[in-house]
Amino acid sequence: MVMLFSLACLLLGAVLSVQAGRYPAWTARMETAGGLALVTGLAVIGVGLKLSV
């Protein structure tokens, strides 16, 4: 479950960051949300590794 959530966060962050250029009025918000999603996904991976060891 944790792995799927982290994968979803990483993919969502990448998609938001890539698609931000298509919406000039929302670029900053989409890049911020994408960055937060990427950081959240990496944090969840770190927590999952800490719990599994």
C-alpha positions as CSV (number, residue, x, y, z in Angstrom):
1,M,0.0,0.0,0.0
2,V,2.8,2.4,0.9
3,M,4.6,1.6,-2.3
4,L,1.5,2.4,-4.4
5,F,1.0,5.7,-2.6
6,S,4.6,6.7,-3.1
7,L,4.5,5.7,-6.8
8,A,1.3,7.7,-7.2
9,C,2.8,10.8,-5.6
10,L,5.9,10.5,-7.7
11,L,3.9,10.1,-11.0
12,L,1.5,12.9,-10.0
13,G,4.4,15.2,-9.3
14,A,6.1,14.5,-12.5
15,V,2.9,15.0,-14.6
16,L,2.1,18.3,-12.8
17,S,5.6,19.6,-13.4
18,V,5.6,18.6,-17.1
19,Q,2.2,19.9,-17.8
20,A,2.7,23.3,-16.0
21,G,3.9,24.9,-19.2
22,R,0.6,24.4,-21.0
23,Y,-1.3,26.6,-18.5
24,P,0.5,29.9,-18.1
25,A,-1.9,31.3,-15.5
26,W,-1.3,28.2,-13.3
27,T,2.3,27.5,-13.9
28,A,3.6,28.5,-10.5
29,R,0.9,26.6,-8.6
30,M,1.3,23.5,-10.7
31,E,5.1,23.4,-10.3
32,T,4.7,24.0,-6.5
33,A,2.1,21.2,-6.3
34,G,4.3,18.9,-8.4
35,G,7.3,19.6,-6.3
36,L,5.4,18.9,-3.1
37,A,4.1,15.6,-4.5
38,L,7.6,14.5,-5.5
39,V,9.0,15.3,-2.0
40,T,6.0,13.5,-0.4
41,G,6.6,10.5,-2.6
42,L,10.3,10.4,-1.7
43,A,9.4,10.9,2.0
44,V,7.0,8.0,1.9
45,I,9.6,5.8,0.3
46,G,12.0,6.8,3.1
47,V,9.5,5.9,5.8
48,G,8.7,2.6,4.1
49,L,12.4,1.7,4.1
50,K,12.8,2.7,7.7
51,L,9.8,0.5,8.7
52,S,11.0,-2.5,6.7
53,V,14.4,-2.7,8.2
